Amino acid sequence: MSVRSRFASLLAVLGLLLVACQPSAPPPGAQTSAEPAAKAPAPKPSASTRVVVGQTEAIESRNPYAHSVALLYAIWCEVYGCLLNYDYEKGEYVGSLAESWKVENPTTWIFNLRKNVKWTDGSPFTAADVVHTFDRIKNDPGSRQQQNVVPIDRLEAADDSTVKIITKAPTSSLLEFLDGKFVVTSKAQFARYGDNIWNEKPVGTGPYLFKELVPNQYMTITRNPNWWGDLTGRPDEVVFRVLPEAEVRVTALLNNEIQFAQLIPSHLVERVASNPGTKILSTPSNEIMFLAMSPRTPPWDNKLVRQAVAYAIDRDAIVKNVLGGQAARLDGPIGPDMYGYSPELQPRYTYDPARAKQLLAQAGYPNGVDVELSTPVRRYVQDKEVSEAMAQMLTAVGIRTKLLTPEWATLWENVQKGKVPFYYMGRGGVQEPGRPLADYFETGVTPRIGYTNPRVDALFKQERASFDPVERKKLLQELMSLITEDAPAHFLWRQNFITGVAKQIEHHPHPSGRVFASQIWVK
């Protein structure tokens, strides 16, 4: 750990020790040179419930479009409201601001909006707000979500409660693009404040109201008493506190300074489970972890080198010894319970270091090659430790790997700009693979890997155009087989999402890793 990281960890621990005793104490913030460590919010009296969530993801901006991270989508959905979400228990998409939808023709979808919904300033929510939102996602100077509306040509308000979404081409997977990501904002508020909008208090339709944000430290939301849904048993106030260090999150949870700790690593599970005031919740995730290799940059422009990486990694050993068995190996882009999965998908890479060395020599590197692997640190469970293990395995076959550990915000920004040739990453929220894989492997969608393959591009278009489930699954399987064989990425595993909570909390962890305040119950 760097000196900077050790210092940051020490400051976070000091902040946890200075716990506020009064309900009116401010939410937590990290210590800075200009002020003492901010106090963690103490639980309020039983008449008013507060839950503090210790999370890994920083919240940098009030702009709900200035990110593309699963957890932050969930938080902003709770404040502003979203069109729809995927219900894992039902196994289907369910409406939120949209009550229902239908396919009018292959390029036109009709969405019927919930009626009598009001913004928190009392104005009515209408189809014009949904049309406005499409414009903001696509054109807001700070937006990082353009990929979410790539297949959409335009939106039309048929009337106040009906929206037409017209796609550029037939798009059977349109709901996947909108799932929990189409955060609806008020057209009237934008008209009122213009470019200064993000300095104003958000006007929303969601179950919670925005209260306060200190960028990269915490965000506080409170229950919306006028929400159209039912919030019985949910907390009155939720603080999302940025605590990237797993040890700090667990210590805070055990001391009841937070009541919800995200992403507990396997080696800390017993500490939480054996504590009388806390418990462990675990669920398989739909986040696929992979190694990305950009074909725009040597040596990753050679398919044989990319395939050598796949044979060099002992996934089973890492799952067992680094992840404590809390992950399921992937033998392709997706796992058994995901849409379009086939156990017959080929090729299937096994751990074969001799084969890796052979491929490396065939690629023109008989004496090996030097590469740099960028890894997140404290963004995913045991991410640095996993990358260290992979670097050793790669070096052992001649792919001499130097590990880079940039700050997460810097790494993610550079990945989105296509500036990182070789990196470890996860793609969350994968219900069906077409749209998530397009973010990385379809030409022109994003520059994250810079991969292009005309046959893969054609299959993406064909599967989106197919509204026949049998045909679409067949196309997806052919597409995934081509990506696996061409190896612009090597697919590794799906980790379990392990959450630590106080005993009085009831919660069903979301397979996407998202934390919805409205899905937390306080006993």
ABEGO torsion letter per residue (X at the ends): XBAAAAAAAAAAAAAAABBBABAABBBBBBBBAABBBBBBBBBBBAABBBBBBBBABBBABABAAABBBAAAAAAAAAAAEBABBBBAAAGBBBBBABABBBBABAABBBBBBBBGBBBAAGBBBBAAAAAAAAAAAAABAABAAAAAAAABABBBBABAABBBBBBABBBAAAAAAABGABBBBBAAAAAAAEAAAAABBBBBABABBBABBBBGABBBBBBBAABABBABGBBABBBBBBBABAAAAAAAAAAGABABBBGBBAAAAAAAAABAABBBBBBBBABBBBBBBBAABOAAABAAAAAAAAAABBAAAAAAAAAGGBBBBBAEABBAABBGBBAABOBBBBBBAAAAAAAAAAAGBAAEBBBBBBBBBGABBGAAAAAAAAAAAAAAAGBBBBBBBBBAAAAAAAAAAGABABBBBBBBGBABAAAAAAAAABBGABAAAGBBBAAAAAAAAAAAABABAAAAAAAAAAAAAAAAAAGABBBABBBBBBBBBBAABBBBBBAAGBBBAAABBBX
